[in-house]
Amino acid sequence: MRKFKLLAIAFVFGTASLFASNDVPSEKPKKEIRTQIVELLTTPEFEIKNEINTMISFTFNSEGEIVVLSVDSVNPDILNYVRENLNRKRIQNPGERDKIFTMSLKVKRA
């Protein structure tokens, strides 16, 4: 009987932790959103030695402006480049408000 109670408690805690996670899944941006964002990201003004791949997480606020949440890069030039060219910019057809989008970004030498 004691083992049964222990098993029942473990089962309750295990299933409760599954429902307790508040992880919002991120979506890939639609092709039209991605195209408009790529147009905003013009040629960088800093020197690029190698091709840089990074992931950008962003959402849209109530005014339809892009809000950059995170940039997966340790290079300060890339961080500033993305923030200056994307943050608070408007596009024609923004995505849903407060939905998190992730997009890969590849910065090449010109």
N, C-alpha and C positions, 0 to 999 in steps of 0.2 A: 504494500500500500504506500509505503514511504517513497519508493522508486517511482510509482505512478504519479504522485503529487509533484515530485521533482521534475518529471518529464512534462507534466502539464504546465508547470510554471515556465520551464524553458521554452515550450511551444508558444505560450502567450507572449513572452518577451521577444521571441524571434519574429513572430508575425507582427507585433506592434512596431518593431523597428522598421519593417518594410513599409508600413503605412506612414510612419513618422518622417520619412525622408521627404524634404520639400525641394527636391531638385527639379528645376524647370528645364526641360529639354530644349536645346538650341536648335534652330533650323538653319538650313542653308538658304541664302537669299535667292529669290527668284532671278531669272536671267536678266530681266529688265532692270532690277535694282542693282545687280552686280555691274551691268554695263554702265549705268549712271555713276556708280561709285568709282569705277576705273577711270572715267572721264575726269572726275575731280582730282584724281591722283596723277598729276602731271609729272614730268621728268624731275627727279630730285636734284637739288642744287649742290648736294654734297658728293664727295668722291666715293664710288663703290668699287672695292677691289674684287670681290667675288659676288656671285649671285646670292641673294638673301631670301630665304623663305620664312614666312611668319604667318601666324593666324591672328585675325582681328575679330573680336566680339563686339557687337554694337546693337543698339536698339533705336527706336524712334520715340520722341516725346510727343506731347499733345499738339504741338505746333507743326509736327511733321519733320522736325530737324533730326539729324543723325546725332546720336550720343554714343561716343566711343567708350566702351566699358573696359576693354583690355586689349593690349597688343603683346603677343607672345614673342618678345624680343628683348635682349639685354643691351642692344645697341641704342644709345641715346639719340642718335641721328634719325633712326627709323621711328622711334617713339614720337619725337617732335614732328617729323614729317607727316605721320599719319594723323596726329592730333591737330596740327595746323590746317591740313587739307581736308579733313573730314568732319571734325567736331563742330557742331552747330550749323552745318551746311544743310540746305534743303535740296531735295530731288523732286522730280515731277510726280512720281507715284510711290510714296513711301510705303513701307510695310506696316503691319499692325502695330499699334502703340504697345509698348512694354513687352513685346515679344523679342527674345534674344536671338540674334542671328550670328552665325560665325562664317567667316570667309577667309580663304587662303589668299595671301599676297606674295607675289614673287617680284622682287626688285632686282633689275638687271642693270649692267653697265650700258650706257647709251652709245 
